[in-house]
Amino acid sequence: MSRNKIQGTDGAPVVLITGGTSGIGLATATLFAEQGYHVAICARNQERLTMAIEKISQASGGRGEVVGFQRDM
């Protein structure tokens, strides 16, 4: 079984976290960001999404890009 990796243009790995605005999703996204991953999070609530992006970005220390998508998955 082969595994495909998604990488940013700088070679850093990319991770997508659903439910990334609270609880385990937010904690997981933050940990990946701290390790230099590019992080994409999805959430239903735009206000909570914006706050989570800010929090994760601060935790990353500029090592990875953080983006968010308002979606109901």
C-alpha positions as CSV (number, residue, x, y, z in Angstrom):
1,M,0.0,0.0,0.0
2,S,1.5,3.3,-1.0
3,R,0.7,6.6,0.9
4,N,0.6,9.8,-0.9
5,K,1.8,12.9,0.9
6,I,0.5,16.4,0.2
7,Q,3.2,19.0,0.6
8,G,3.3,22.8,0.3
9,T,5.5,24.5,-2.2
10,D,8.2,24.7,0.4
11,G,8.1,20.9,1.0
12,A,6.4,21.1,4.4
13,P,3.6,18.5,4.9
14,V,0.0,19.6,4.8
15,V,-2.7,18.4,7.2
16,L,-6.5,18.9,7.0
17,I,-8.4,18.8,10.3
18,T,-12.2,18.8,10.4
19,G,-13.8,20.3,13.5
20,G,-10.6,22.3,14.1
21,T,-12.1,25.1,16.3
22,S,-12.4,23.2,19.6
23,G,-11.4,20.2,21.6
24,I,-9.3,17.5,20.1
25,G,-9.5,19.0,16.6
26,L,-8.1,22.4,17.8
27,A,-5.4,20.6,19.9
28,T,-4.4,18.4,17.0
29,A,-4.2,21.3,14.6
30,T,-2.1,23.3,17.1
31,L,0.3,20.4,17.6
32,F,0.8,20.0,13.8
33,A,1.3,23.7,13.4
34,E,4.0,23.8,16.2
35,Q,5.8,21.1,14.3
36,G,5.9,23.2,11.1
37,Y,3.1,21.6,9.2
38,H,0.8,23.6,7.0
39,V,-2.6,23.3,8.6
40,A,-6.1,23.6,7.0
41,I,-9.0,23.5,9.3
42,C,-12.8,23.2,8.6
43,A,-15.6,24.3,10.8
44,R,-19.3,25.4,10.5
45,N,-19.0,28.7,12.5
46,Q,-17.0,31.5,10.8
47,E,-16.4,33.4,14.1
48,R,-15.0,30.4,15.9
49,L,-13.0,29.5,12.7
50,T,-11.4,33.0,12.6
51,M,-10.5,32.7,16.3
52,A,-9.0,29.2,15.9
53,I,-6.9,30.3,12.9
54,E,-5.5,33.1,15.0
55,K,-4.7,30.8,17.9
56,I,-3.1,28.1,15.7
57,S,-1.1,30.7,13.8
58,Q,0.3,32.1,17.0
59,A,1.3,28.7,18.2
60,S,3.0,27.9,14.9
61,G,5.5,30.7,15.4
62,G,5.4,31.3,11.7
63,R,6.7,27.9,10.8
64,G,3.6,26.8,8.8
65,E,0.7,28.4,7.0
66,V,-2.8,28.1,8.6
67,V,-6.0,28.4,6.6
68,G,-9.6,27.8,7.3
69,F,-12.7,26.8,5.4
70,Q,-16.3,27.3,6.6
71,R,-17.9,24.0,5.7
72,D,-20.4,21.6,7.2
73,M,-18.9,18.2,6.6
